[in-house]
Amino acid sequence: MPPVETDAPNFNAIPIAVFSAQILGIGVCVADILNTFLKAARQLSPSQDTRLRQARRRRAIITFASLATLGFVIAGYFELQKRALSYRLWAEEHGEKVSDGLWSALRGNSTHTLQLGRWWKDTNLLRDNYGAIFVRSRRAWWSQQYFLGLTLWTVFLGIEGELLRCTYGPFSSWSLTCSGARRAIPTRTIIAFVLLSQLVGLSAAQNLFSILVALTPVPLAQDARIPADSPTVSPHHTLLPILHNAPAAISIISILLVPFPLAKRFYMLFMAWNYIIAPMYMALIARVSFFCALLS
């Protein structure tokens, strides 16, 4: 195919800035999670400092940290390969030469200038990355596994990370103070975990959260009994199941419809719900003050 619009302006700064912002966002999420790790480790009770528990916790942290690192490496490698392939396909269609390698061009050792700006303008990465799940049955099956895992894990993330601190105002007909629920993970850290599962991968986010679970033990039931007339809610109470079950059921049904033409027709709605709205909702619903009283 002959070159198309060879005189079109090329601004490499735009795609480079977008990719840099993505890497910076991942770095901010990881930094917040690591900061939460340090705070949780300092706040461990003396009962968690026995030799047996220390050894078990150390083994768990090493195992999950290794798996998370592997997840980051694999996700980064395939993300770079995917974007390099996208650029190569675009270059072939537009008559651009990349025969001496993309990495040489990025280092400035190539005789050909990368046309990242034109490639970015002509390519829809969202469509290429996630629109492909509707093309083949194998891709649809793997995509179903990812979205099902993301849906169920964010439910677990929201429940285990509950931070119920709500005191109703003087105009309320009843007063309820919710404190000490579950692991009391900060809201920004919960958001960081969800963003990490979207920007990097579910495996890396899950393994990092498993480290935090090891550092934030929940009291046993017999140690958390609270009198019936106490305004404080037990750490073992959770929200009404319908608050998680209803959106999770919608997600699962829509995910099961991936191989059918209906899902392809409503592609953007499917992605918006299963990739952004539902994960954030299920991870953060326990932190909305209005729902603090809706305990099962």
N, C-alpha and C positions, 0 to 999 in steps of 0.2 A: 504494500500500500504506500503511495507517495506521501511525503511529509505534509502535514496539515497545519496551516497557520504558523509557519516557521518564524514569522516576524512578530508573533504575539508576545507581549511582555511576560517576563518570567521573574517572579518574586519568590525566591527560595525561603525568605525569612518567615513567611506565613506558615507553611507546614512545619518548619523547624520549631517555630514558637509554639505551635499546637502540640507537637510531640514532647517538647520540653515541659510544657504545662502539665501534660499527662504524667511525665516522670516526676515532676515536682509534687503533684497531687499524691502520687503513690508514696513519695518520701515523707510527706506530711502525715499521711495516715499511719505509716510504719512508725514514725517518731512518736506520735501520740500513743500508739499501742505499747511501744517499749517503755514510755514514761509511766503508763498505767501498770505495766509489769513491775517496775521498780517500786512504785507506791504500794502495790499489793504485797510485794515481798517484805517490805518494811512493816506492814501492818499485820503480819501473821501473828496469831496468838501464841503464847508460850507452849500451849498444848500441841502445836504443830511442829515444835522444834526437837522432837525426839529423834533419835538416830534412825529408827525404822522409817518414820515419815519423811525425814530429810532425804534418805537414800531413794525412796520411792519417788519423791517429788523431783529429785535430780535426774533420775532415769527418764521420767516422763518428759521433763523439759528438754533434755538432750535429744530424745527420740522425735518429739514434735518439732523442735527447732530444725533438726536435720531434714525432716520431711517438708517443712515450710520453705527452707532454702532451696531444696530440690524443685519445689513447685514454682518458686520465683525464677530459677534458672530455665526450666523447661518453658514456662509461659513467655519469658523474655525472648528466648531463642526462636520459638515459633511465631511470635509477634513480629520480630524483625524479618524472618523469612517470608512471612505472609505479605508484608509491605514491600519487601524487595521484589517478590514475584509480581505483585500488583504493578509496580513501576516498570518492570521488564515487559509485561504484557502491554502496558500503555505505550512504552517506547517502540515496541515492534509495530503497533498499529499506526503510530505517527511518524515512523521513519527515523526515530532517534537511535543513535548508536551507543550501546553499553557493553560492547564486546570485551573491553578490558577490565570489567568488573565494577560493581557499585562501590565497594569499599575503597578501591583506588581513587574513584571520583570523590568520595567523601573526604579522603585525606589530601586531595588536591594533586594527586600524582597521575591523573588521567588527562588525556588530550581532549576529552569531551566533557562539557559542562552539564551537570545534572539539571534537568528541567523540572525540579520539584514543584515549583509554583504552577506550571501548566498542568502537571500531573494531578496536583491537588484540586485544581479547578475542574478538571474533566472527570475526576473519579469520585464516586460516592462510596466511601469506605464502609459506612453503616450498611448500605445495601449489599456490598460485596461480602462483608464479614458475616452478617446475620441473615441476609436474604438467601444465602446459599443453603440454609437449613431446609428450605422447601424444595430443593432441586432433586435430591436423591434420597432414597429410603434410608440408606446408611447414615447420612448426615442428619436426617430427621430423627433417627433413633438416638444418636449421641446427643443431639440437642435436647431431646426429651429428658434424657438422664440428667443433663446439666440443670435444666429449669426445675425439674422435680427436686433435685438435690438442693438448689437454691431456695425453693419454697419451703421445704421442710426444715432446712437448717436455720433460716431466718425466724421461723416459729420457735425453735429451740433457743436461738440467740436472744429473742425478745423475752422469753420466759425466764431463762437462767440469768439474764442480766437485769432483771427488774430493779428499778430504783423508785419505790413508791414513797414519795414524800409529799403529802397533800394534807393541808389543814383547811377545812372549810371556814368561810368568813362568818362574821356575826349575823348575817342575814339568812344563813342556812338553817334549816329546821333540824339538822343533826350535825354532829361534829365527828370527824374521823381523822385520826393522824396515822398515816402509813409510814412505817420506818423499818429499816433492817430487812427488807424483803429480798430474798434470794442473795445474789452476789453484789448488788449495789454497784454495778459498773457504770461509770459516767456516760451520759448520753452521747457526748462527742466521740467516745471510744466505740460505742455501738455503731454510730454512723460510719466511723472509720473502717470497721470490720465489713459492713455492707458494701461500702465503696471499694474496698480492697477485693472483695469477691467479684465485683463487676469489672474493675480496671485490670486486675491481674489474673485471678482465677479462684475458683471455689476451694481448691485444695489448700492453697497457701493461707487463705483466710481461716479455714476450718482448723488447721494445725496451730496457727497462732492463737486462736480462741481456746483450743484445748490446753495450751500453756497457761492462759489466764484462768481457766477452770481449775487447774492444779494449784494455782496460787491463791484462789479465793474459795476455800471450802465452805460449804453450807452446814450449819448446825444440824445435828441429828434431831429427829422428831421429838424424842423424849426430852431433849435439852431446849426445845423451842415452844413448850406449852405455855400459852398465855391465858390468863383468866378471861372468862366470857365478858366481864364488865370492863375489861381494859380497852382503851382507845387504840392500842397498838396492834397491828396486824401481824400474824405469824409469818415467818419467812417461807413457810410451806404452803401458803395460800397463793392461788393464781387467779387470773381473770376468768370470767365466764368463758367456757370453751367456745361458744358461738362467735366470740370476737376474733378468734383465730380460725375456727373451723370454716366459717362462711367464706372469707376471702381465699383460704387455702383450697377449698372445694372448687371455687371459680377458676383458680389458677390451674389445678390439676385437670379439670375438664377441658380448658382451653389448650393445655399442653398435649392432652391425648388427641386433640383435633389437628395437630400439626401436619400429619400426612394428607389431610383432606383439603380440597380446594378452598373451603370456607376460611381456613386459617391464612392461606395465602392472600385471599381477597382483603382480609382485615389485618394485614401484616403489621402496620404501624401501631394499631391498637393493641395487638398481641404483644409486641415488643415493649410498649409503654407500660402495660399492666404487669407482665411477668418479669421484666428486667429492672423496672424502676419503682413503680407505685407499690405493688404487692410486697416486695422485699422490705422496703422502708416502712410500710404500714405495719407489717407483722413484727418487725424488730423494735418499733417505737410505740406501739399502741399501749403498752403497759405504763408508759411515761406520761400519758395524757391525764391530767388531774381529774377530769370528769369521770374517767373509767376506773379510777382507783377504788371506788366503792363497789364496783361490780365484781365482787370476789366470789369464787365458787366455794 
